[in-house]
Amino acid sequence: MIPYRPSSFTINYNGRTNVLHSPVDVFIPSVSTNVQRNNKYRFRAIWDTGATNSVITKKIADELELKACSKTICNGVTGSKTVNVYMVCLLLPNNVSFRSVSVTECESLGAFDVLIGMDIIGNGDFAVSNLDGKTHMTFRLPSCENIDFVKNKVVRKPIISSKAPGRNDSCPCGSGKKYKNCCGKNK
């Protein structure tokens, strides 16, 4: 038996970002288990951990000529509304795929076409970091471990040296930064 290999991707943003976004391909589910790749469309997705389910815009539903499989009541900031529900396949970066995803329809998501909600995020490992003023988002499917920043905290090595490093020397802790920008920052 061939072991299942997790699929994952990382997005590195230029500087810090307040909006986590990625490209996403939306497919029409086919009758067979294979995805109809000739019916693939590329869109912009926003990632929202505050959203229970994933959402597509009416523009996508019209462009893909999707047929609603049901209707549901959607509760949003503007109140409750009955909306269409569709089945789609989503392909995230690096071929991370979700087949037969139930998505609701909305009129607009601003600059985005798809909202990735907790129905997708909750299936894998998801983390955001902002090291050196640059945001990095990473996602892995399926979930493989508990990411625990308290349990697995990074402990800097103590500086043991007969001679203190110069301000522009590499920091002896091994961070790769200059001493003045690392352990010597507050000295």
Secondary structure as GFF3:
##gff-version 3
##sequence-region A 1 187
A	DSSP	beta_strand	7	12	.	.	.	ID=ss1
A	DSSP	beta_strand	21	27	.	.	.	ID=ss2
A	DSSP	three_ten_helix	37	39	.	.	.	ID=ss3
A	DSSP	beta_strand	41	47	.	.	.	ID=ss4
A	DSSP	beta_strand	55	57	.	.	.	ID=ss5
A	DSSP	alpha_helix	58	63	.	.	.	ID=ss6
A	DSSP	beta_strand	70	76	.	.	.	ID=ss7
A	DSSP	beta_strand	79	92	.	.	.	ID=ss8
A	DSSP	three_ten_helix	93	95	.	.	.	ID=ss9
A	DSSP	beta_strand	96	106	.	.	.	ID=ss10
A	DSSP	beta_strand	114	116	.	.	.	ID=ss11
A	DSSP	alpha_helix	118	121	.	.	.	ID=ss12
A	DSSP	beta_strand	125	129	.	.	.	ID=ss13
A	DSSP	three_ten_helix	131	133	.	.	.	ID=ss14
A	DSSP	beta_strand	136	141	.	.	.	ID=ss15
A	DSSP	three_ten_helix	179	181	.	.	.	ID=ss16
###
